[in-house]
Amino acid sequence: MTILGVGEDRTLPAFARIFEPSDDAPGVYLLFQYGRYISRPADAPPGKWFMASGAHIHTGDSRWRELIGYRLPIPLHDRTEP
């Protein structure tokens, strides 16, 4: 995954901008919902409902804690139903 932005304004601090999204590392946004951070695909259409698929994102890089405020993994909300 490539983190493209955080929060409602979906911006990313300069210290966290490292890579561009690719087929091997698609872009996601980190959003604070349901009392915690979740990640959602960047190409998700507006208004489409996404739920956790069981996958999580995390890195051992110290910038992770600076970005979201803690070291725990966050769920990837990339599952939809027809």
C-alpha positions as CSV (number, residue, x, y, z in Angstrom):
1,M,0.0,0.0,0.0
2,T,1.1,3.6,-0.6
3,I,-0.4,6.1,1.8
4,L,-1.6,9.2,-0.1
5,G,-3.2,11.2,2.6
6,V,-4.6,11.2,6.2
7,G,-7.8,12.6,7.6
8,E,-10.8,14.4,6.1
9,D,-8.6,16.8,4.1
10,R,-6.6,13.8,2.8
11,T,-3.3,15.6,3.0
12,L,0.1,14.0,3.8
13,P,2.9,15.6,5.7
14,A,6.1,16.0,3.7
15,F,8.0,13.6,6.0
16,A,5.7,10.7,4.9
17,R,5.8,11.3,1.1
18,I,8.0,8.6,-0.2
19,F,6.6,6.7,-3.1
20,E,4.0,7.0,-5.8
21,P,1.2,4.4,-6.0
22,S,1.7,1.5,-8.4
23,D,0.1,-1.8,-9.3
24,D,2.2,-3.5,-6.6
25,A,1.4,-0.8,-4.0
26,P,-2.0,0.8,-4.7
27,G,-2.9,4.1,-3.0
28,V,-4.9,4.3,0.2
29,Y,-6.2,7.1,2.4
30,L,-6.1,6.9,6.2
31,L,-9.4,8.1,7.7
32,F,-10.4,8.5,11.3
33,Q,-13.8,6.7,11.5
34,Y,-15.5,4.6,14.1
35,G,-13.2,5.9,16.8
36,R,-10.0,4.7,15.1
37,Y,-8.0,5.0,11.9
38,I,-9.0,2.8,8.9
39,S,-7.5,2.7,5.4
40,R,-9.6,2.9,2.3
41,P,-8.6,2.6,-1.4
42,A,-7.8,5.9,-3.0
43,D,-9.8,4.9,-6.1
44,A,-13.0,4.2,-4.1
45,P,-16.0,5.9,-5.6
46,P,-17.6,8.5,-3.4
47,G,-20.6,7.2,-1.5
48,K,-19.7,3.5,-1.9
49,W,-19.8,1.5,1.3
50,F,-16.6,-0.3,2.2
51,M,-15.9,-2.7,5.1
52,A,-12.9,-4.4,6.6
53,S,-11.7,-7.4,4.6
54,G,-9.5,-8.9,7.3
55,A,-6.3,-7.3,6.0
56,H,-4.4,-4.7,7.9
57,I,-1.7,-2.2,7.0
58,H,1.4,-1.4,9.1
59,T,5.0,-0.6,8.9
60,G,7.9,-0.8,11.4
61,D,9.1,2.7,10.2
62,S,9.1,5.2,13.0
63,R,7.1,7.7,10.8
64,W,4.0,5.4,11.2
65,R,3.6,6.6,14.8
66,E,4.2,10.2,13.8
67,L,1.5,9.9,11.2
68,I,-1.3,8.3,13.2
69,G,-0.2,8.7,16.8
70,Y,0.3,5.0,17.7
71,R,2.2,1.9,16.4
72,L,-0.7,-0.6,15.9
73,P,-1.8,-1.8,12.5
74,I,-5.0,-0.4,11.0
75,P,-7.7,-2.3,9.1
76,L,-8.0,-2.1,5.4
77,H,-11.6,-1.3,4.4
78,D,-11.4,-2.6,0.8
79,R,-14.4,-5.0,0.7
80,T,-17.7,-4.2,-0.9
81,E,-20.8,-6.2,-1.6
82,P,-22.9,-5.9,-4.8
